[in-house]
Amino acid sequence: MPPHRRNYSAEFKEEAVKMVIETSRPIAQVAKELGIHDATLGNWVNAYRRELR
């Protein structure tokens, strides 16, 4: 059986990205604190940065 895919609210994603952007902390550190995979948070941060361009 494939692993269950979690859905995160827009608010959760926004707060997680802010934790990385505003504090300049490493994505891996923030992801570990939030209990999510660092690649997932990295994708959210990259999407946020693309939107700013």
CHARMM-style PDB file with segment names, atoms N, HN, CA, C and O in Angstrom:
ATOM      1  N   MET     1       0.843  -1.178   0.000  1.00  0.00      PROA
ATOM      2  CA  MET     1       0.000   0.000   0.000  1.00  0.00      PROA
ATOM      3  C   MET     1       0.899   1.257   0.000  1.00  0.00      PROA
ATOM      4  O   MET     1       1.833   1.342   0.798  1.00  0.00      PROA
ATOM      5  N   PRO     2       0.627   2.220  -0.880  1.00  0.00      PROA
ATOM      6  CA  PRO     2       1.461   3.425  -0.933  1.00  0.00      PROA
ATOM      7  C   PRO     2       1.273   4.276   0.320  1.00  0.00      PROA
ATOM      8  O   PRO     2       0.216   4.242   0.951  1.00  0.00      PROA
ATOM      9  N   PRO     3       2.306   5.038   0.673  1.00  0.00      PROA
ATOM     10  CA  PRO     3       2.185   5.884   1.858  1.00  0.00      PROA
ATOM     11  C   PRO     3       1.109   6.952   1.686  1.00  0.00      PROA
ATOM     12  O   PRO     3       0.839   7.403   0.573  1.00  0.00      PROA
ATOM     13  N   HSD     4       0.508   7.345   2.787  1.00  0.00      PROA
ATOM     14  HN  HSD     4       0.728   6.979   3.691  1.00  0.00      PROA
ATOM     15  CA  HSD     4      -0.552   8.356   2.771  1.00  0.00      PROA
ATOM     16  C   HSD     4       0.065   9.720   2.491  1.00  0.00      PROA
ATOM     17  O   HSD     4       1.051  10.099   3.123  1.00  0.00      PROA
ATOM     18  N   ARG     5      -0.496  10.440   1.571  1.00  0.00      PROA
ATOM     19  HN  ARG     5      -1.297  10.133   1.058  1.00  0.00      PROA
ATOM     20  CA  ARG     5      -0.017  11.769   1.225  1.00  0.00      PROA
ATOM     21  C   ARG     5      -0.740  12.795   2.091  1.00  0.00      PROA
ATOM     22  O   ARG     5      -1.969  12.866   2.092  1.00  0.00      PROA
ATOM     23  N   ARG     6       0.027  13.580   2.819  1.00  0.00      PROA
ATOM     24  HN  ARG     6       1.025  13.523   2.818  1.00  0.00      PROA
ATOM     25  CA  ARG     6      -0.577  14.571   3.714  1.00  0.00      PROA
ATOM     26  C   ARG     6      -0.876  15.848   2.953  1.00  0.00      PROA
ATOM     27  O   ARG     6      -0.137  16.246   2.053  1.00  0.00      PROA
ATOM     28  N   ASN     7      -1.968  16.477   3.333  1.00  0.00      PROA
ATOM     29  HN  ASN     7      -2.568  16.154   4.065  1.00  0.00      PROA
ATOM     30  CA  ASN     7      -2.324  17.777   2.776  1.00  0.00      PROA
ATOM     31  C   ASN     7      -2.113  18.828   3.851  1.00  0.00      PROA
ATOM     32  O   ASN     7      -2.525  18.652   4.997  1.00  0.00      PROA
ATOM     33  N   TYR     8      -1.471  19.919   3.472  1.00  0.00      PROA
ATOM     34  HN  TYR     8      -1.136  20.063   2.541  1.00  0.00      PROA
ATOM     35  CA  TYR     8      -1.194  21.000   4.403  1.00  0.00      PROA
ATOM     36  C   TYR     8      -1.991  22.227   3.996  1.00  0.00      PROA
ATOM     37  O   TYR     8      -2.146  22.520   2.811  1.00  0.00      PROA
ATOM     38  N   SER     9      -2.488  22.933   4.987  1.00  0.00      PROA
ATOM     39  HN  SER     9      -2.361  22.695   5.950  1.00  0.00      PROA
ATOM     40  CA  SER     9      -3.265  24.139   4.700  1.00  0.00      PROA
ATOM     41  C   SER     9      -2.352  25.229   4.159  1.00  0.00      PROA
ATOM     42  O   SER     9      -1.140  25.215   4.375  1.00  0.00      PROA
ATOM     43  N   ALA    10      -2.956  26.163   3.459  1.00  0.00      PROA
ATOM     44  HN  ALA    10      -3.940  26.174   3.283  1.00  0.00      PROA
ATOM     45  CA  ALA    10      -2.199  27.299   2.928  1.00  0.00      PROA
ATOM     46  C   ALA    10      -1.566  28.087   4.068  1.00  0.00      PROA
ATOM     47  O   ALA    10      -0.456  28.601   3.929  1.00  0.00      PROA
ATOM     48  N   GLU    11      -2.265  28.183   5.188  1.00  0.00      PROA
ATOM     49  HN  GLU    11      -3.167  27.766   5.301  1.00  0.00      PROA
ATOM     50  CA  GLU    11      -1.745  28.916   6.341  1.00  0.00      PROA
ATOM     51  C   GLU    11      -0.496  28.239   6.906  1.00  0.00      PROA
ATOM     52  O   GLU    11       0.476  28.910   7.252  1.00  0.00      PROA
ATOM     53  N   PHE    12      -0.526  26.912   6.998  1.00  0.00      PROA
ATOM     54  HN  PHE    12      -1.316  26.367   6.717  1.00  0.00      PROA
ATOM     55  CA  PHE    12       0.627  26.170   7.504  1.00  0.00      PROA
ATOM     56  C   PHE    12       1.830  26.385   6.594  1.00  0.00      PROA
ATOM     57  O   PHE    12       2.936  26.646   7.066  1.00  0.00      PROA
ATOM     58  N   LYS    13       1.604  26.274   5.284  1.00  0.00      PROA
ATOM     59  HN  LYS    13       0.705  26.062   4.901  1.00  0.00      PROA
ATOM     60  CA  LYS    13       2.690  26.464   4.317  1.00  0.00      PROA
ATOM     61  C   LYS    13       3.274  27.868   4.427  1.00  0.00      PROA
ATOM     62  O   LYS    13       4.492  28.047   4.422  1.00  0.00      PROA
ATOM     63  N   GLU    14       2.392  28.860   4.526  1.00  0.00      PROA
ATOM     64  HN  GLU    14       1.403  28.714   4.531  1.00  0.00      PROA
ATOM     65  CA  GLU    14       2.837  30.246   4.613  1.00  0.00      PROA
ATOM     66  C   GLU    14       3.682  30.485   5.863  1.00  0.00      PROA
ATOM     67  O   GLU    14       4.726  31.134   5.798  1.00  0.00      PROA
ATOM     68  N   GLU    15       3.235  29.966   6.980  1.00  0.00      PROA
ATOM     69  HN  GLU    15       2.387  29.439   7.033  1.00  0.00      PROA
ATOM     70  CA  GLU    15       3.984  30.140   8.230  1.00  0.00      PROA
ATOM     71  C   GLU    15       5.328  29.419   8.164  1.00  0.00      PROA
ATOM     72  O   GLU    15       6.330  29.937   8.658  1.00  0.00      PROA
ATOM     73  N   ALA    16       5.359  28.241   7.566  1.00  0.00      PROA
ATOM     74  HN  ALA    16       4.544  27.821   7.166  1.00  0.00      PROA
ATOM     75  CA  ALA    16       6.611  27.495   7.444  1.00  0.00      PROA
ATOM     76  C   ALA    16       7.605  28.253   6.570  1.00  0.00      PROA
ATOM     77  O   ALA    16       8.786  28.339   6.904  1.00  0.00      PROA
ATOM     78  N   VAL    17       7.137  28.797   5.467  1.00  0.00      PROA
ATOM     79  HN  VAL    17       6.177  28.728   5.195  1.00  0.00      PROA
ATOM     80  CA  VAL    17       8.009  29.566   4.573  1.00  0.00      PROA
ATOM     81  C   VAL    17       8.528  30.812   5.289  1.00  0.00      PROA
ATOM     82  O   VAL    17       9.704  31.157   5.174  1.00  0.00      PROA
ATOM     83  N   LYS    18       7.649  31.481   6.024  1.00  0.00      PROA
ATOM     84  HN  LYS    18       6.693  31.201   6.117  1.00  0.00      PROA
ATOM     85  CA  LYS    18       8.067  32.675   6.771  1.00  0.00      PROA
ATOM     86  C   LYS    18       9.169  32.342   7.768  1.00  0.00      PROA
ATOM     87  O   LYS    18      10.093  33.132   7.964  1.00  0.00      PROA
ATOM     88  N   MET    19       9.073  31.174   8.398  1.00  0.00      PROA
ATOM     89  HN  MET    19       8.323  30.532   8.238  1.00  0.00      PROA
ATOM     90  CA  MET    19      10.091  30.775   9.367  1.00  0.00      PROA
ATOM     91  C   MET    19      11.461  30.672   8.705  1.00  0.00      PROA
ATOM     92  O   MET    19      12.478  30.978   9.327  1.00  0.00      PROA
ATOM     93  N   VAL    20      11.490  30.249   7.464  1.00  0.00      PROA
ATOM     94  HN  VAL    20      10.664  30.001   6.958  1.00  0.00      PROA
ATOM     95  CA  VAL    20      12.756  30.130   6.735  1.00  0.00      PROA
ATOM     96  C   VAL    20      13.223  31.498   6.244  1.00  0.00      PROA
ATOM     97  O   VAL    20      14.374  31.881   6.457  1.00  0.00      PROA
ATOM     98  N   ILE    21      12.331  32.228   5.590  1.00  0.00      PROA
ATOM     99  HN  ILE    21      11.397  31.917   5.417  1.00  0.00      PROA
ATOM    100  CA  ILE    21      12.697  33.497   4.955  1.00  0.00      PROA
ATOM    101  C   ILE    21      13.061  34.561   5.993  1.00  0.00      PROA
ATOM    102  O   ILE    21      14.096  35.217   5.876  1.00  0.00      PROA
ATOM    103  N   GLU    22      12.217  34.730   6.999  1.00  0.00      PROA
ATOM    104  HN  GLU    22      11.376  34.197   7.094  1.00  0.00      PROA
ATOM    105  CA  GLU    22      12.399  35.833   7.944  1.00  0.00      PROA
ATOM    106  C   GLU    22      13.500  35.594   8.960  1.00  0.00      PROA
ATOM    107  O   GLU    22      14.067  36.554   9.483  1.00  0.00      PROA
ATOM    108  N   THR    23      13.818  34.347   9.254  1.00  0.00      PROA
ATOM    109  HN  THR    23      13.358  33.567   8.830  1.00  0.00      PROA
ATOM    110  CA  THR    23      14.839  34.070  10.260  1.00  0.00      PROA
ATOM    111  C   THR    23      16.157  33.601   9.645  1.00  0.00      PROA
ATOM    112  O   THR    23      17.156  33.460  10.350  1.00  0.00      PROA
ATOM    113  N   SER    24      16.161  33.362   8.341  1.00  0.00      PROA
ATOM    114  HN  SER    24      15.349  33.476   7.769  1.00  0.00      PROA
ATOM    115  CA  SER    24      17.358  32.870   7.629  1.00  0.00      PROA
ATOM    116  C   SER    24      17.866  31.550   8.205  1.00  0.00      PROA
ATOM    117  O   SER    24      19.056  31.246   8.128  1.00  0.00      PROA
ATOM    118  N   ARG    25      16.955  30.774   8.781  1.00  0.00      PROA
ATOM    119  HN  ARG    25      15.988  31.021   8.844  1.00  0.00      PROA
ATOM    120  CA  ARG    25      17.336  29.464   9.296  1.00  0.00      PROA
ATOM    121  C   ARG    25      17.320  28.453   8.159  1.00  0.00      PROA
ATOM    122  O   ARG    25      16.583  28.626   7.188  1.00  0.00      PROA
ATOM    123  N   PRO    26      18.118  27.408   8.267  1.00  0.00      PROA
ATOM    124  CA  PRO    26      18.151  26.388   7.210  1.00  0.00      PROA
ATOM    125  C   PRO    26      16.806  25.686   7.061  1.00  0.00      PROA
ATOM    126  O   PRO    26      16.100  25.444   8.039  1.00  0.00      PROA
ATOM    127  N   ILE    27      16.473  25.370   5.827  1.00  0.00      PROA
ATOM    128  HN  ILE    27      17.047  25.567   5.032  1.00  0.00      PROA
ATOM    129  CA  ILE    27      15.233  24.661   5.529  1.00  0.00      PROA
ATOM    130  C   ILE    27      15.170  23.352   6.309  1.00  0.00      PROA
ATOM    131  O   ILE    27      14.125  23.013   6.866  1.00  0.00      PROA
ATOM    132  N   ALA    28      16.266  22.624   6.353  1.00  0.00      PROA
ATOM    133  HN  ALA    28      17.115  22.900   5.901  1.00  0.00      PROA
ATOM    134  CA  ALA    28      16.274  21.328   7.037  1.00  0.00      PROA
ATOM    135  C   ALA    28      15.939  21.474   8.521  1.00  0.00      PROA
ATOM    136  O   ALA    28      15.224  20.641   9.078  1.00  0.00      PROA
ATOM    137  N   GLN    29      16.445  22.519   9.161  1.00  0.00      PROA
ATOM    138  HN  GLN    29      17.025  23.196   8.709  1.00  0.00      PROA
ATOM    139  CA  GLN    29      16.191  22.735  10.579  1.00  0.00      PROA
ATOM    140  C   GLN    29      14.719  23.050  10.828  1.00  0.00      PROA
ATOM    141  O   GLN    29      14.109  22.489  11.738  1.00  0.00      PROA
ATOM    142  N   VAL    30      14.155  23.934  10.036  1.00  0.00      PROA
ATOM    143  HN  VAL    30      14.651  24.390   9.297  1.00  0.00      PROA
ATOM    144  CA  VAL    30      12.751  24.303  10.193  1.00  0.00      PROA
ATOM    145  C   VAL    30      11.860  23.097   9.897  1.00  0.00      PROA
ATOM    146  O   VAL    30      10.897  22.845  10.622  1.00  0.00      PROA
ATOM    147  N   ALA    31      12.171  22.359   8.847  1.00  0.00      PROA
ATOM    148  HN  ALA    31      12.953  22.564   8.257  1.00  0.00      PROA
ATOM    149  CA  ALA    31      11.375  21.187   8.486  1.00  0.00      PROA
ATOM    150  C   ALA    31      11.376  20.157   9.608  1.00  0.00      PROA
ATOM    151  O   ALA    31      10.338  19.570   9.915  1.00  0.00      PROA
ATOM    152  N   LYS    32      12.520  19.937  10.213  1.00  0.00      PROA
ATOM    153  HN  LYS    32      13.363  20.414   9.964  1.00  0.00      PROA
ATOM    154  CA  LYS    32      12.599  18.969  11.309  1.00  0.00      PROA
ATOM    155  C   LYS    32      11.736  19.415  12.480  1.00  0.00      PROA
ATOM    156  O   LYS    32      11.035  18.602  13.083  1.00  0.00      PROA
ATOM    157  N   GLU    33      11.784  20.703  12.804  1.00  0.00      PROA
ATOM    158  HN  GLU    33      12.353  21.363  12.314  1.00  0.00      PROA
ATOM    159  CA  GLU    33      10.973  21.231  13.906  1.00  0.00      PROA
ATOM    160  C   GLU    33       9.477  21.063  13.641  1.00  0.00      PROA
ATOM    161  O   GLU    33       8.698  20.813  14.561  1.00  0.00      PROA
ATOM    162  N   LEU    34       9.089  21.202  12.381  1.00  0.00      PROA
ATOM    163  HN  LEU    34       9.721  21.406  11.633  1.00  0.00      PROA
ATOM    164  CA  LEU    34       7.673  21.107  12.014  1.00  0.00      PROA
ATOM    165  C   LEU    34       7.225  19.679  11.740  1.00  0.00      PROA
ATOM    166  O   LEU    34       6.029  19.414  11.623  1.00  0.00      PROA
ATOM    167  N   GLY    35       8.174  18.760  11.638  1.00  0.00      PROA
ATOM    168  HN  GLY    35       9.146  18.975  11.733  1.00  0.00      PROA
ATOM    169  CA  GLY    35       7.838  17.363  11.387  1.00  0.00      PROA
ATOM    170  C   GLY    35       7.463  17.076   9.948  1.00  0.00      PROA
ATOM    171  O   GLY    35       6.660  16.187   9.664  1.00  0.00      PROA
ATOM    172  N   ILE    36       8.062  17.851   9.030  1.00  0.00      PROA
ATOM    173  HN  ILE    36       8.714  18.573   9.260  1.00  0.00      PROA
ATOM    174  CA  ILE    36       7.816  17.614   7.604  1.00  0.00      PROA
ATOM    175  C   ILE    36       9.136  17.341   6.910  1.00  0.00      PROA
ATOM    176  O   ILE    36      10.202  17.620   7.460  1.00  0.00      PROA
ATOM    177  N   HSD    37       9.070  16.803   5.715  1.00  0.00      PROA
ATOM    178  HN  HSD    37       8.204  16.577   5.269  1.00  0.00      PROA
ATOM    179  CA  HSD    37      10.275  16.485   4.948  1.00  0.00      PROA
ATOM    180  C   HSD    37      10.902  17.778   4.441  1.00  0.00      PROA
ATOM    181  O   HSD    37      10.200  18.694   4.014  1.00  0.00      PROA
ATOM    182  N   ASP    38      12.227  17.842   4.492  1.00  0.00      PROA
ATOM    183  HN  ASP    38      12.798  17.098   4.839  1.00  0.00      PROA
ATOM    184  CA  ASP    38      12.906  19.072   4.077  1.00  0.00      PROA
ATOM    185  C   ASP    38      12.704  19.388   2.599  1.00  0.00      PROA
ATOM    186  O   ASP    38      12.689  20.559   2.218  1.00  0.00      PROA
ATOM    187  N   ALA    39      12.549  18.375   1.770  1.00  0.00      PROA
ATOM    188  HN  ALA    39      12.561  17.424   2.080  1.00  0.00      PROA
ATOM    189  CA  ALA    39      12.305  18.632   0.348  1.00  0.00      PROA
ATOM    190  C   ALA    39      10.942  19.290   0.136  1.00  0.00      PROA
ATOM    191  O   ALA    39      10.783  20.129  -0.751  1.00  0.00      PROA
ATOM    192  N   THR    40       9.978  18.913   0.937  1.00  0.00      PROA
ATOM    193  HN  THR    40      10.107  18.231   1.658  1.00  0.00      PROA
ATOM    194  CA  THR    40       8.647  19.520   0.843  1.00  0.00      PROA
ATOM    195  C   THR    40       8.729  21.004   1.161  1.00  0.00      PROA
ATOM    196  O   THR    40       8.219  21.834   0.408  1.00  0.00      PROA
ATOM    197  N   LEU    41       9.366  21.337   2.273  1.00  0.00      PROA
ATOM    198  HN  LEU    41       9.780  20.662   2.885  1.00  0.00      PROA
ATOM    199  CA  LEU    41       9.519  22.740   2.646  1.00  0.00      PROA
ATOM    200  C   LEU    41      10.365  23.476   1.621  1.00  0.00      PROA
ATOM    201  O   LEU    41      10.092  24.637   1.316  1.00  0.00      PROA
ATOM    202  N   GLY    42      11.369  22.832   1.093  1.00  0.00      PROA
ATOM    203  HN  GLY    42      11.591  21.889   1.341  1.00  0.00      PROA
ATOM    204  CA  GLY    42      12.197  23.451   0.052  1.00  0.00      PROA
ATOM    205  C   GLY    42      11.381  23.812  -1.175  1.00  0.00      PROA
ATOM    206  O   GLY    42      11.590  24.867  -1.775  1.00  0.00      PROA
ATOM    207  N   ASN    43      10.452  22.943  -1.552  1.00  0.00      PROA
ATOM    208  HN  ASN    43      10.282  22.086  -1.065  1.00  0.00      PROA
ATOM    209  CA  ASN    43       9.577  23.233  -2.693  1.00  0.00      PROA
ATOM    210  C   ASN    43       8.709  24.452  -2.413  1.00  0.00      PROA
ATOM    211  O   ASN    43       8.511  25.296  -3.287  1.00  0.00      PROA
ATOM    212  N   TRP    44       8.189  24.541  -1.185  1.00  0.00      PROA
ATOM    213  HN  TRP    44       8.350  23.855  -0.475  1.00  0.00      PROA
ATOM    214  CA  TRP    44       7.348  25.684  -0.826  1.00  0.00      PROA
ATOM    215  C   TRP    44       8.140  26.987  -0.849  1.00  0.00      PROA
ATOM    216  O   TRP    44       7.652  28.014  -1.321  1.00  0.00      PROA
ATOM    217  N   VAL    45       9.369  26.933  -0.331  1.00  0.00      PROA
ATOM    218  HN  VAL    45       9.765  26.098   0.053  1.00  0.00      PROA
ATOM    219  CA  VAL    45      10.214  28.132  -0.307  1.00  0.00      PROA
ATOM    220  C   VAL    45      10.572  28.553  -1.729  1.00  0.00      PROA
ATOM    221  O   VAL    45      10.533  29.741  -2.050  1.00  0.00      PROA
ATOM    222  N   ASN    46      10.915  27.600  -2.572  1.00  0.00      PROA
ATOM    223  HN  ASN    46      10.946  26.636  -2.311  1.00  0.00      PROA
ATOM    224  CA  ASN    46      11.249  27.921  -3.964  1.00  0.00      PROA
ATOM    225  C   ASN    46      10.053  28.518  -4.698  1.00  0.00      PROA
ATOM    226  O   ASN    46      10.210  29.464  -5.470  1.00  0.00      PROA
ATOM    227  N   ALA    47       8.872  27.979  -4.466  1.00  0.00      PROA
ATOM    228  HN  ALA    47       8.744  27.211  -3.838  1.00  0.00      PROA
ATOM    229  CA  ALA    47       7.663  28.516  -5.098  1.00  0.00      PROA
ATOM    230  C   ALA    47       7.424  29.951  -4.635  1.00  0.00      PROA
ATOM    231  O   ALA    47       7.065  30.813  -5.437  1.00  0.00      PROA
ATOM    232  N   TYR    48       7.622  30.203  -3.356  1.00  0.00      PROA
ATOM    233  HN  TYR    48       7.914  29.503  -2.704  1.00  0.00      PROA
ATOM    234  CA  TYR    48       7.463  31.557  -2.811  1.00  0.00      PROA
ATOM    235  C   TYR    48       8.448  32.523  -3.476  1.00  0.00      PROA
ATOM    236  O   TYR    48       8.078  33.631  -3.866  1.00  0.00      PROA
ATOM    237  N   ARG    49       9.682  32.097  -3.595  1.00  0.00      PROA
ATOM    238  HN  ARG    49       9.983  31.198  -3.278  1.00  0.00      PROA
ATOM    239  CA  ARG    49      10.707  32.963  -4.208  1.00  0.00      PROA
ATOM    240  C   ARG    49      10.407  33.221  -5.679  1.00  0.00      PROA
ATOM    241  O   ARG    49      10.650  34.322  -6.173  1.00  0.00      PROA
ATOM    242  N   ARG    50       9.882  32.221  -6.387  1.00  0.00      PROA
ATOM    243  HN  ARG    50       9.685  31.327  -5.986  1.00  0.00      PROA
ATOM    244  CA  ARG    50       9.507  32.425  -7.795  1.00  0.00      PROA
ATOM    245  C   ARG    50       8.380  33.439  -7.933  1.00  0.00      PROA
ATOM    246  O   ARG    50       8.358  34.225  -8.879  1.00  0.00      PROA
ATOM    247  N   GLU    51       7.437  33.419  -6.981  1.00  0.00      PROA
ATOM    248  HN  GLU    51       7.455  32.780  -6.212  1.00  0.00      PROA
ATOM    249  CA  GLU    51       6.320  34.354  -7.014  1.00  0.00      PROA
ATOM    250  C   GLU    51       6.779  35.801  -6.839  1.00  0.00      PROA
ATOM    251  O   GLU    51       6.132  36.724  -7.333  1.00  0.00      PROA
ATOM    252  N   LEU    52       7.888  35.996  -6.143  1.00  0.00      PROA
ATOM    253  HN  LEU    52       8.414  35.246  -5.742  1.00  0.00      PROA
ATOM    254  CA  LEU    52       8.386  37.347  -5.897  1.00  0.00      PROA
ATOM    255  C   LEU    52       9.024  37.976  -7.122  1.00  0.00      PROA
ATOM    256  O   LEU    52       9.173  39.196  -7.181  1.00  0.00      PROA
ATOM    257  N   ARG    53       9.395  37.181  -8.079  1.00  0.00      PROA
ATOM    258  HN  ARG    53       9.274  36.189  -8.031  1.00  0.00      PROA
ATOM    259  CA  ARG    53      10.078  37.720  -9.273  1.00  0.00      PROA
ATOM    260  C   ARG    53       9.148  38.449 -10.170  1.00  0.00      PROA
ATOM    261  OT1 ARG    53       9.566  38.958 -11.210  1.00  0.00      PROA
TER     262      ARG     53
END
